[in-house]
């Protein structure tokens, strides 16, 4: 069987539908919220978590049975009811409407899988078993969470500063810029950031860039 093609979708402002109101649906909704998606939930019954999100205007909720019309116009659909036949029917509707669909209880009927993720600022580490063994993905995520602390959010932010300066510089050739950025990423800044020494880490990075003829912006 071919391997899934791993991507990160930009969902900001896109219409997304979640069908179901239980714990699984709530987890899916909360993940979508962080992506900036415009989320509608359709569920006969909704748990306290989803109700609270609706009260806070984070989502729109319709408390009724789902219909084929609900999937129209959505970029992405998640079928998260507790009835497999209903989930399968939703998947069929979604495909006819041209939407990507995830069926929470059937990897085989899903267009995509939602990985377990470690999020540190702009750094995202995704772990997937192609939807087959979610418990293993969660276990690995927990191990990575201990390994990659919040210092990595600062690390990525610093390297982004460096990237902008490198590519804005006229002092180095285009072919050299990628090499310099690679060397910058290899600097051992994590121990400093782990000790909350951001200023020192930035000084080390700026000194490295200066050695390569890249001055600070005036």
Buried (B, 14 or more C-beta within 10 A) or exposed (E): EEEBEEEEEEBEEBBBBBBBBBEBBBBBBBBBBEBEBBBBBBBEEBBEBBBEBBEEEBBEBBEEEBEEEBBBEBBBBBBBBEEBEBBBBBBBBBBEBEBBBBBBBBBEBBBBBBBBBBBBBEBEBBBBBBBEEBEEBEEBBEEBBEEBEEBBBBBBBBBEBBBEBBBEBEEBEEEBBEEBBEBBBEBEBBEBBBEEBBEEBBEBBBEBBEEBEBEEEE
